[in-house]
């Protein structure tokens, strides 16, 4: 039996979300490790690269072959002026002579004489490279103090970490929402398939699962399931046809046997009575098997709107001869006119079986009551009711109570159940004054 309590790990949604979170965490750890563990000088390299680009862009070779640096257009030159003891650059020629240095910034602004400070190189990060491809005879050297780098890291690493965290969190929220929405719409075809498959039962094996709009991964499974239904329907129809054909073939021999028994002069009247009763019982069982086969095949139903009270009146008129034998009065109470979409012949069989059952279980000189309104129909006898331990089994095929005194095959109520199911009604039984069979029109 299908259980709604499915382990969470078996959910496609859970697996996709879990995979995404694991991937995102791995990505975040990788980025963090690359920036702050595997490449701790990344910020230093970035600072140096910015300085190289700024210096190269503002250094030119004039027509006389002299290298010049445009201090007026170079950006952020104030840094070299204010932090001259912590950041410093030189442009050297092939002979390692200083052609231009950041100390000229102060000289350019008239705040200092041109002189080189005494640098303790162990306290500085130093990077050198050719000035440019065209001016590769000149080399740029940039010195940045370690304390300046430390200050930069203190003031930037924490914000960078926060930015990285916020970016990852925002990305997680956005992509998670996208994934959830995508999963929801992706699983819509599966939900529809589940709804359609839940409606398939032995009474409507002609139904098939829809195949339009399915993902390519699911389509083969649905086609396979539909092919299984094709084979199951064919087998079920073959079984029903065999059952119906066999029952029809048995009716004629039974009629002939009954006639021969009645006309046989060598059989005593007492034995004739017993034989005829047994033949009639067998004929009735065969007839019920035919009704059961017809009730289980939905293609046999021809639905049409009918006045239910008129159909019940026909059944009462037919069954009244049986009721008269026990002097049982059939009371029909119609609360309001009811018109329903029914198969007239199947409804007749349904009511005939219920009334026969009620009459058989009612004592002599009693009543059987039929109550009808727009929501339900009840048939109640005046008997002792149904033992509570037997209530779950009374609609099973060929089931008869252990202490049953009335002959029968145990198919009448099973036929009633099949007919009500085909009409999308619900039939159940309970005890009131006697046994009461309740048909709900609205489920």
C-alpha positions in Angstrom: 0.0 0.0 0.0 1.2 3.5 -0.8 2.3 5.5 2.2 2.4 9.3 2.2 5.3 9.2 4.8 8.2 9.1 2.4 11.8 9.5 3.8 13.0 13.0 3.0 16.2 11.7 1.4 14.1 10.1 -1.3 12.7 13.5 -2.4 14.0 14.9 -5.7 13.6 18.4 -4.3 15.6 17.6 -1.2 18.4 16.0 -3.3 18.6 18.9 -5.7 18.7 21.5 -2.9 21.2 19.4 -0.9 23.5 19.2 -4.0 23.2 22.9 -4.6 24.0 23.8 -1.0 27.0 21.4 -1.0 28.3 22.9 -4.2 27.8 26.4 -3.0 29.6 25.7 0.3 32.5 24.1 -1.6 32.7 27.1 -3.9 32.7 29.5 -0.9 35.4 27.5 0.9 37.5 27.4 -2.3 37.2 31.1 -2.9 38.0 31.9 0.7 41.0 29.6 0.7 42.3 31.0 -2.5 42.1 34.6 -1.3 43.1 34.3 2.3 45.0 31.1 2.7 46.6 29.9 -0.6 47.3 33.4 -1.8 47.7 35.7 1.2 49.6 38.3 -0.9 46.8 38.7 -3.3 46.0 42.2 -1.9 49.6 43.2 -2.0 49.9 42.1 -5.6 46.7 44.1 -6.4 48.1 47.2 -4.8 51.4 46.9 -6.7 49.6 46.3 -10.0 47.5 49.4 -9.6 50.7 51.4 -9.0 52.4 49.9 -12.1 49.6 50.8 -14.3 49.3 54.3 -13.0 53.0 55.0 -13.4 53.3 53.4 -16.9 50.3 55.3 -18.3 51.9 58.7 -17.3 55.5 58.1 -18.3 56.5 59.1 -21.9 59.7 59.5 -23.9 59.9 63.0 -25.4 61.4 63.9 -28.8 64.9 64.5 -27.3 65.0 60.9 -25.9 64.4 62.0 -22.3 62.0 60.1 -20.1 59.4 62.3 -18.4 56.6 61.7 -15.9 53.5 63.8 -16.0 52.8 64.5 -12.3 49.8 66.7 -13.2 47.8 63.9 -14.9 48.8 61.0 -12.7 46.1 60.0 -10.3 46.6 59.6 -6.5 50.0 61.2 -6.5 49.1 62.7 -3.2 49.7 59.3 -1.7 53.4 59.4 -2.5 53.6 62.9 -1.1 51.9 62.3 2.2 53.1 58.7 2.7 56.6 59.2 1.4 58.1 57.1 4.1 55.8 54.1 3.4 55.3 54.1 -0.4 57.9 55.0 -3.0 58.7 54.2 -6.6 61.8 54.7 -8.9 62.3 54.5 -12.6 65.8 53.2 -13.4 67.8 53.1 -16.6 70.0 50.2 -17.8 72.8 51.4 -15.6 70.5 51.3 -12.6 70.5 55.0 -12.3 67.4 56.7 -10.9 65.7 58.7 -13.7 62.4 59.5 -12.0 61.2 58.9 -8.4 58.2 59.6 -6.3 60.2 62.1 -4.3 59.9 64.5 -7.2 56.2 64.8 -6.2 57.2 67.0 -3.3 59.7 68.8 -5.5 56.9 69.3 -8.1 54.7 70.9 -5.5 57.6 72.9 -4.0 57.4 71.2 -0.6 60.7 69.4 -0.5 64.1 69.2 -2.1 65.0 66.2 -4.3 66.6 63.6 -2.1 66.3 59.8 -1.5 65.4 58.6 1.9 67.4 55.8 3.6 65.1 52.7 3.2 65.4 49.6 5.3 64.5 47.2 2.5 63.7 44.3 4.9 60.7 46.4 6.0 59.3 46.9 2.5 57.7 44.8 -0.2 59.7 45.5 -3.4 58.5 44.7 -6.9 60.2 45.6 -10.2 59.3 45.1 -13.9 60.0 46.8 -17.2 58.3 50.1 -17.7 56.5 48.9 -20.8 57.0 46.9 -24.0 58.2 50.0 -25.9 60.3 51.3 -23.0 61.8 48.1 -21.8 65.2 49.7 -21.3 63.7 51.3 -18.2 62.6 49.5 -15.0 60.1 50.5 -12.4 60.7 49.6 -8.8 58.0 50.1 -6.2 58.5 49.9 -2.5 55.6 49.5 -0.1 56.1 49.3 3.6 54.9 46.3 5.4 53.1 48.4 8.0 51.1 50.1 5.2 50.1 46.7 3.8 49.1 45.6 7.3 46.9 48.7 7.7 45.3 48.1 4.4 44.6 44.5 5.2 43.1 45.4 8.6 40.8 48.0 7.0 39.9 45.9 3.9 39.9 42.2 4.7 37.0 42.3 7.1 34.8 44.3 4.6 35.9 42.0 1.8 35.0 39.0 4.0 31.6 40.5 4.7 31.0 41.3 1.0 32.0 37.7 0.0 29.6 36.4 2.7 26.7 38.6 1.6 27.3 37.8 -2.1 27.2 34.1 -1.3 24.1 34.4 0.9 22.3 36.5 -1.7 23.3 34.0 -4.4 22.1 31.2 -2.3 18.7 32.8 -1.7 18.2 33.7 -5.4 19.3 30.4 -6.8 17.4 28.4 -4.2 14.2 30.3 -5.1 14.9 29.6 -8.8 15.5 26.0 -8.1 12.4 25.6 -6.0 10.2 27.3 -8.7 11.9 25.2 -11.4 11.3 22.0 -9.5 7.7 22.9 -8.8 7.0 23.4 -12.5 9.1 20.5 -13.6 7.2 18.1 -11.3 3.8 19.3 -12.5 3.6 16.5 -15.1 4.4 13.9 -12.5 1.7 15.3 -10.2 -0.8 15.1 -13.1 0.3 11.5 -13.8 -0.1 10.6 -10.2 -3.7 12.0 -10.2 -4.6 10.1 -13.3 -3.1 6.8 -12.1 -5.0 7.1 -8.8 -8.3 7.2 -10.9 -7.5 3.9 -12.6 -9.2 0.8 -11.1 -10.6 -2.5 -12.3 -13.8 -0.8 -13.3 -12.2 1.7 -15.7 -9.1 0.0 -17.1 -9.7 1.7 -20.4 -8.1 4.9 -19.0 -4.5 5.7 -19.8 -1.9 8.1 -18.5 -1.5 11.3 -20.5 1.8 11.5 -22.5 1.7 15.1 -23.8 4.1 17.6 -22.2 6.1 15.0 -20.4 9.9 15.3 -19.9 11.9 13.0 -22.1 13.2 11.2 -19.0 9.7 10.3 -17.8 8.1 9.6 -21.2 9.4 5.9 -21.6 8.1 5.1 -18.1 4.6 6.3 -18.9 4.5 4.5 -22.2 5.6 1.3 -20.5 2.9 1.7 -17.8 0.3 2.3 -20.5 1.3 -0.8 -22.4 1.0 -2.7 -19.1 -2.5 -1.4 -18.8 -3.3 -2.5 -22.3 -2.3 -6.1 -21.5 -4.1 -6.0 -18.2 -7.3 -4.7 -19.8 -7.1 -7.3 -22.5 -6.7 -10.1 -19.9 -9.5 -8.7 -17.7 -11.9 -8.5 -20.7 -11.0 -12.0 -21.7 -11.8 -13.2 -18.2 -15.1 -11.4 -18.1 -16.0 -12.8 -21.5 -15.2 -16.3 -20.3 -17.3 -15.8 -17.2 -20.3 -14.4 -19.1 -20.1 -17.1 -21.8 -19.9 -19.9 -19.3 -22.9 -18.6 -17.4 -24.9 -18.2 -20.6 -24.0 -21.7 -21.7 -25.1 -23.2 -18.3 -28.5 -21.6 -18.3 -30.0 -23.7 -21.1 -28.9 -27.1 -19.7 -30.4 -26.1 -16.3 -33.7 -25.2 -17.9 -33.8 -28.6 -19.7 -32.9 -30.5 -16.5 -35.6 -28.7 -14.6 -38.2 -29.6 -17.2 -37.1 -33.3 -17.2 -37.3 -33.4 -13.4 -40.8 -32.0 -13.4 -42.0 -34.5 -16.0 -40.2 -37.5 -14.8 -42.9 -40.0 -13.5 -40.4 -42.2 -11.7 -39.3 -39.4 -9.2 -41.4 -38.9 -6.1 -42.9 -35.5 -5.5 -40.8 -35.0 -2.4 -37.6 -35.6 -4.3 -38.8 -33.5 -7.2 -39.3 -30.5 -4.8 -35.8 -30.9 -3.5 -34.2 -31.2 -6.9 -36.2 -28.3 -8.3 -35.1 -26.1 -5.4 -31.4 -27.0 -6.0 -31.7 -26.3 -9.7 -33.4 -23.0 -9.0 -30.6 -22.1 -6.6 -28.0 -22.9 -9.1 -29.8 -21.0 -11.8 -30.0 -18.0 -9.5 -26.3 -18.2 -8.8 -25.5 -18.3 -12.5 -27.7 -15.3 -13.0 -25.9 -13.4 -10.3 -22.5 -14.3 -11.9 -23.9 -12.8 -15.1 -25.0 -9.6 -13.2 -21.6 -9.4 -11.5 -19.7 -9.6 -14.9 -22.0 -6.9 -16.3 -21.6 -4.7 -13.3 -17.8 -4.8 -13.4 -17.7 -3.7 -17.1 -18.2 0.0 -17.3 -18.8 -0.1 -21.0 -22.1 -1.8 -20.3 -23.4 1.3 -18.6 -25.7 3.7 -20.5 -26.2 6.7 -18.3 -29.2 8.9 -18.6 -31.1 11.3 -16.3 -34.0 9.5 -14.6 -36.5 10.2 -11.9 -35.3 7.9 -9.1 -38.7 7.6 -7.5 -40.1 6.1 -10.7 -37.3 3.5 -10.9 -37.8 2.5 -7.3 -41.6 2.1 -7.9 -40.8 -0.4 -10.7 -38.6 -2.4 -8.4 -41.1 -2.4 -5.6 -43.8 -3.6 -8.0 -41.5 -6.4 -9.2 -40.4 -7.5 -5.7 -43.8 -7.2 -4.0 -44.7 -10.9 -4.8 -41.7 -12.0 -2.7 -42.7 -9.6 0.1 -46.3 -10.9 0.1 -45.0 -14.4 0.9 -43.8 -13.1 4.3 -46.5 -10.4 4.6 -43.9 -7.7 4.6 -44.9 -4.2 3.8 -42.5 -2.1 1.7 -42.7 1.6 2.7 -41.2 4.2 0.3 -40.6 7.7 1.7 -39.6 10.3 -0.8 -38.4 13.5 1.0 -38.1 15.4 -2.3 -38.0 14.7 -6.1 -34.6 13.4 -7.1 -33.3 13.2 -10.6 -29.9 11.4 -11.2 -27.7 10.3 -14.0 -28.1 6.5 -13.8 -28.1 3.3 -15.8 -31.7 2.2 -15.6 -31.0 -1.5 -15.8 -28.2 -1.5 -13.3 -30.1 0.6 -10.9 -33.0 -1.9 -11.1 -30.5 -4.7 -10.2 -29.1 -2.6 -7.4 -32.5 -2.0 -5.7 -33.8 -5.5 -6.4 -30.8 -7.0 -4.6 -31.0 -4.6 -1.7 -34.8 -5.2 -1.3 -34.4 -9.0 -1.6 -31.7 -8.9 1.0 -33.9 -6.8 3.3 -37.0 -9.1 2.8 -34.9 -12.2 3.5 -33.6 -10.9 6.8 -36.9 -9.4 8.0 -39.4 -11.5 10.1 -42.9 -12.2 8.9 -45.4 -9.4 9.3 -42.8 -6.6 9.4 -41.7 -3.7 7.3 -38.9 -2.7 4.9 -38.4 1.1 4.6 -36.9 3.0 1.7 -35.9 6.6 2.3 -34.9 8.9 -0.6 -33.6 12.5 -0.7 -31.2 14.4 -2.9 -28.1 13.3 -0.8 -28.7 9.7 -0.1 -30.9 6.6 -0.4 -31.4 4.0 2.4 -32.9 0.6 2.6 -33.7 -0.6 6.1 -35.1 -4.0 7.2 -36.7 -5.1 10.5 -34.3 -7.9 11.2 -31.7 -8.3 14.0 -29.1 -6.4 12.1 -25.6 -7.4 11.0 -23.0 -8.6 13.6 -20.3 -5.9 13.9 -17.6 -8.5 13.3 -19.1 -9.3 9.9 -19.6 -5.7 8.6 -16.2 -5.4 7.0 -16.8 -8.5 4.9 -20.4 -8.3 3.7 -19.5 -6.7 0.3 -16.8 -9.4 -0.5 -17.6 -11.7 -3.4 -18.9 -15.2 -2.3 -18.8 -14.2 1.4 -21.6 -15.6 3.6 -22.1 -15.3 7.3 -21.1 -18.4 9.3 -24.6 -18.8 10.8 -26.4 -18.0 7.6 -29.7 -19.8 7.2 -30.7 -18.2 3.8 -29.4 -19.9 0.7 -27.4 -17.8 -1.8 -24.0 -17.5 -3.5 -22.9 -14.4 -1.6 -22.8 -12.2 -4.7 -25.8 -9.9 -4.3 -24.1 -7.2 -2.1 -20.9 -7.4 -4.1 -22.9 -6.6 -7.2 -24.5 -3.7 -5.4 -21.1 -2.4 -4.5 -19.8 -2.6 -8.1 -22.9 -0.8 -9.4 -22.7 2.1 -6.9 -19.0 2.5 -7.6 -19.7 2.7 -11.3 -22.1 5.6 -10.6 -19.5 7.3 -8.4 -21.7 6.7 -5.3 -20.7 5.2 -2.0 -22.5 2.2 -0.4 -22.0 1.2 3.2 -24.0 -0.6 5.9 -24.7 -0.1 9.6 -27.2 -1.2 12.2 -30.1 0.9 13.2 -33.5 -0.8 14.1 -32.3 -3.5 11.7 -29.7 -3.6 9.0 -29.5 -0.3 7.0 -27.8 0.1 3.6 -26.9 3.7 2.9 -26.1 5.0 -0.7 -24.5 8.4 -0.7 -25.0 10.3 -4.0 -22.5 13.0 -3.1 -19.1 11.7 -2.1 
